[in-house]
Amino acid sequence: MEWLTDEQQAAWRPVVALLLRLPAALDAQLQKDAGITHFDYLVLSGLSEAPDRTLRMSELAAMASGSLSRLSHVVSRLEAKGWVRREACPGDGRFINAVLTDEGWAKVVATAPGHVAAVRELLISTLSDEEFRQFGAIASQVLAAQGITVRIPNGIG
């Protein structure tokens, strides 16, 4: 078996710590301030950025980096709160769309400032603008090697 070199270990261990701790910190902030999980927020904010605040469930699952099964459970919970509704896709009834309601939009608007502040505090403020740009480029490169493309809403980037 070939082990990581000392240099690779020194770089890898902080990556692992970041991958574990950053999502937990973001989840804790959202739970405390808004009563939702980070995944809930990804779903709500993803819908808020979509045309007509509507996405096919399969597209929403991919955008939120979750399985269709997990998304279905989350959307059921968000539907019960009146933040999301499901409807048949007008162009193809075989597909189901998730739609952000006006109440869901209000939740995004109320939740976003605290979430943005947490992202800035936990990550962005710790890096220079150039380092943060490089960080995003490196993350995109690693994801692309796994066949994953991050969806960037129109007008961003």
C-alpha positions in Angstrom: 0.0 0.0 0.0 1.2 3.5 -0.8 0.7 6.0 2.0 0.4 9.7 1.6 3.7 11.5 1.9 4.3 13.7 5.0 3.8 16.8 2.7 0.5 15.3 1.4 -0.6 14.5 4.9 0.2 18.0 6.1 -2.1 19.4 3.3 -4.8 16.7 3.5 -5.6 16.9 7.2 -6.7 20.5 7.2 -8.8 19.8 4.1 -10.6 17.0 6.0 -11.1 19.2 9.1 -12.6 21.9 6.8 -14.9 19.5 5.0 -16.2 18.3 8.4 -16.3 21.5 10.4 -17.5 24.1 7.9 -20.8 22.4 7.0 -21.4 21.7 10.7 -20.8 25.4 11.6 -23.1 26.6 8.8 -25.8 24.1 9.8 -25.5 25.2 13.5 -26.0 28.9 12.5 -29.0 28.1 10.3 -30.6 25.9 13.0 -30.1 28.5 15.7 -31.1 31.6 13.7 -33.7 30.2 11.3 -34.8 26.7 12.5 -33.7 25.1 9.2 -30.8 22.9 8.1 -28.1 23.8 5.7 -29.6 21.4 3.2 -33.0 23.1 3.6 -31.4 26.4 2.9 -29.7 25.1 -0.2 -33.1 23.9 -1.5 -34.8 27.2 -0.7 -32.1 29.4 -2.0 -31.6 27.3 -5.1 -35.3 27.6 -5.9 -35.1 31.4 -5.2 -32.4 31.7 -7.9 -34.3 29.6 -10.5 -36.5 31.1 -13.2 -40.0 31.5 -11.8 -38.6 30.0 -8.6 -39.1 26.6 -10.1 -36.9 23.6 -10.7 -37.4 20.0 -11.6 -36.9 17.8 -8.5 -34.0 16.0 -10.2 -32.2 19.3 -11.0 -32.8 20.6 -7.5 -31.3 17.4 -6.0 -28.2 17.8 -8.2 -27.9 21.5 -7.4 -28.2 20.8 -3.6 -25.8 17.8 -3.9 -28.3 15.4 -2.4 -30.1 12.3 -3.5 -33.6 12.5 -5.0 -34.9 10.5 -2.0 -33.4 12.9 0.5 -34.7 15.9 -1.4 -38.2 14.4 -1.5 -38.2 14.1 2.3 -37.0 17.7 2.7 -39.5 19.0 0.2 -42.3 17.3 2.1 -41.2 19.0 5.3 -40.9 22.4 3.5 -44.3 21.8 1.9 -45.8 21.3 5.3 -44.4 24.7 6.3 -45.9 26.3 3.2 -42.5 27.3 1.8 -42.5 24.9 -1.3 -45.1 23.2 -3.4 -44.8 20.4 -6.0 -46.5 20.5 -9.3 -46.3 18.5 -12.5 -43.8 19.8 -15.1 -45.9 21.6 -17.7 -43.7 20.5 -20.6 -43.5 16.9 -19.5 -45.9 15.4 -16.9 -43.5 12.6 -16.1 -41.4 15.1 -14.1 -42.3 17.0 -10.9 -41.2 20.6 -10.3 -40.6 22.1 -6.9 -41.8 25.7 -6.6 -40.8 28.3 -4.0 -43.9 29.9 -2.6 -44.1 33.5 -1.5 -43.8 32.3 2.1 -40.7 30.4 1.1 -39.3 33.5 -0.6 -39.9 35.4 2.7 -38.0 32.7 4.6 -35.0 33.0 2.2 -35.0 36.8 2.6 -35.2 36.6 6.4 -32.5 33.8 6.5 -30.0 35.0 4.0 -28.4 37.9 5.9 -27.3 35.6 8.8 -26.2 32.9 6.5 -24.1 35.3 4.4 -22.6 36.8 7.6 -21.6 33.3 8.7 -20.1 32.4 5.3 -18.1 35.6 5.4 -16.9 35.1 9.0 -16.1 31.4 8.7 -14.4 31.4 5.3 -14.3 34.5 3.1 -12.8 36.9 5.7 -10.0 34.4 6.4 -8.7 34.7 2.8 -7.6 37.5 0.5 -9.8 38.0 -2.6 -7.3 36.2 -4.7 -7.0 33.3 -2.3 -10.8 33.0 -2.2 -10.9 33.0 -6.0 -8.2 30.3 -6.1 -10.1 28.3 -3.5 -13.2 28.3 -5.6 -11.2 27.4 -8.7 -9.6 24.5 -6.9 -12.9 23.3 -5.5 -14.4 23.4 -9.0 -11.4 21.5 -10.4 -11.8 18.7 -7.8 -15.5 18.5 -8.4 -15.1 18.4 -12.2 -12.7 15.5 -11.8 -15.6 13.6 -10.2 -18.0 14.7 -13.0 -19.7 17.3 -10.9 -20.5 20.7 -12.2 -21.7 23.4 -9.8 -24.6 25.3 -11.2 -24.0 29.1 -11.1 -27.3 31.1 -11.5 -27.5 33.5 -14.4 -25.9 36.9 -13.6 -23.4 35.5 -11.1 -19.8 35.1 -12.0 
